Amino acid sequence: MYQAIIVDFDGTILDSYQDAFKHLDWLAKRNGLSITPEIRQKMEETWGHTGIEFLQNAFGVERERAKRMYQEWEELDNENPIPLVKGVRETLGWFREQCLTVCILTSRHRESVMSILAREGLQNYFARITAREDSAYSKPDGRAFTGTLQMLTRQNVRREECLFVGDTFVDIEAGRNAGIRTVIVETGPYRNGHDKTHPVPENHVIPSIKDLPDWINSMG
């Protein structure tokens, strides 16, 4: 049985993938850019990279400009609040009932994550939040999990008792690199090509995080 759940944030907890291209279109226009069909395809293929690298690759801009654009992107998300994935509250409540330790691993900046969690009243559900500035490593590098795993070890939770939940090919690679069993949710881009380039067993793909309790009960 699992003792800890490590979750990605965007596309897994926050329903950001659904509104992503509307916000990206606003971002592009603010910066004198446009999203052509070719850029849109590149975005779909590379969705899951850290935001700065994603913008660099998509628009072909230098890193400093991509940093500024990424900050604007996070501000847009706060100005135009993105809803949670349906069922997140109920699932977090179930985790609490089962006495599972829950952690977040995300490439979003801490201030943005904490602002969203506070807005939704969810900040107390997580034992640890590892945001972009909290680690020298980012997914898909397995070392991105180091701080979380060290904390869990102090609680006598072993790596094999952890489950990672994500939505992109980067999450798939990260889980494999860290040696942590991984479940992929379909509220992100997995079915828009990532299932072809980075397939996982179908019994490790679920429609949404709201389906995770049933998956754990049947597969855990």
Secondary structure, DSSP 4 states (H G I P E B T S, - for coil): --SEEEE-SBTTTB-HHHHHHHHHHHHHHHTT----HHHHHHHHHHTTS-HHHHHHHHH---HHHHHHHHHHHHHHHHHSPPPBPTTHHHHHHHHHHTT-EEEEE-SS-HHHHHHHHHHHT-GGG-SEEE-GGG-S--TTSGGGGHHHHHHHHHTT--GGGEEEEESSHHHHHHHHHHT-EEEEETTSSGGGTHHHHS---GGGEES-GGGHHHHHHHH-
